[in-house]
Amino acid sequence: MDIDAWVWWLIGAVGLGIPLVLTAMPEFGMFAVGAVAASAVAALGGGIVAQVLVFVVVSVALIAVVRPIAARHRAGHTGQASGIDALKGRQAVVLERVSADGGRIKLAGEVWSARSLDADQVFEPGSQVDVVDIDGATAVVM
């Protein structure tokens, strides 16, 4: 029984896909795609040199292009603040008198406990304040 070269390349692609799944190393996936491309060249009648060349070129090109994009995506920050960071810098309305000892504000549609940044600052109900920081469940305002 004689197996065509393109079948061997597909077997190789599957073989490279197994460690991709087991180790979560994307390089194996890139090599698997290179093996599929080499399989296509073999199916179209390309010689062994063309097959190996396509495998190497496709694999290296994918590694050269995809890895830097993945690294930027993993290390990069979207620039969108979330959680308590998104609340910093927003304005709130004082519901109960806010001083260094405490008070209540309405921030982003929710009632928050608050305290003033400066010990001698006092904000009366109805006034607008800026959220400087979030300390636990307390908004620090000025």
Protein Blocks (a to p, Z undefined) as FASTA:
>chain_A
ZZdfklmmmmmmmmmmmmmmmnopaklmmmmmmmmmmmmmmmnopafklmmmmmmmmmmm
mmmmmmmmmmmmmmpcehiaghjllmgopacddfbdcdfkbccddeehiacddddfblkb
ccdehiacddfbdehjaccdZZ
